[in-house]
Amino acid sequence: MSGESILTGLLDGECVDPRGDVQLLVELSCLGEDICRDLQAALRALPCRVEWQAKESFFQSHVLGDHGADQDQLLLVLSRFLDGQPGQLRIIESRLVQRSRGGTARHGFRFVASDPQGPQDIVLATGNHAFGSGNHPSTSLVVELLEELPEIPATVLDVGCGTGVLSIIAGRLGAQRVVGVDIDEEAVLVAIENARANNLTDRLSFTTSQLHEVDGPFALILANLTASVLCRLMDSITSKAGPGTQLIISGLQGRQGDEAEEMAAQHGWHLEERRALGKWQVRLFGREV
């Protein structure tokens, strides 16, 4: 088949948020190109695309349902076609996929390890073991949400701050007081140095103190953590919230997204948005009281 492949831009791995903007992708093995053409004809009336390519001893075919297409109906028609062509083709895999968001964030942040080439670059120290290169999907998802907020709140708490990259971006976007907390002393030292390199020492502070020792409340709380750490800290995180506080939780995979929603709801948070990037998920919550 000619033209851009229907696989172009699709995220690798499983889609962990089927309630999001997803498409059904079915991969099949066909014994001949004529079978592939018959498959395309059988699906012509359905909202989907079909393509195929020759392999060493078979043809590999992909069927991609359109956004919003009835996935059950597509699978039903596929199943009936397979029943009418015994031994001629088989389904290798079916899964939900999402397209990569790609592109540049609204403010054009780049994460660099040398002198910045422009005013939007974020300078990060190298040669350390602290988490937070700025390029991990769990971090990218938080940055995406931060940039889309109508206005960055004046006070921000960054729980598990690592190198301080999210604190730095919050400060760059306009937060007046950002406190980063991490149990790793090296990470805090790196974060302090990164704040200095980005000329944000007047807005950012970092500490290894326990959460209950940090003066709150905060209008925005960031928690890019593992699920186990999040579970252990949820009470303390909630204690630092005030009326109208927003909470962004990242670092979630698989069922952890649903579990985070249930746990947040038990602590008085309501879900405002969920997103996924490959296997990684983020949740945005709000709080009224």
PyMOL commands that set and color helices and strands:
alter all, ss='L'
color gray80, all
select helices_A, chain A and resi 33-42+71-83+137-148+165-172+185-197+211-213+227-239+256-266
alter helices_A, ss='H'
color red, helices_A
select strands_A, chain A and resi 23-30+48-54+59-65+89-97+110-112+121-123+155-159+177-181+204-207+218-224+241-253+270-277+280-286
alter strands_A, ss='S'
color yellow, strands_A
deselect
rebuild
show_as cartoon
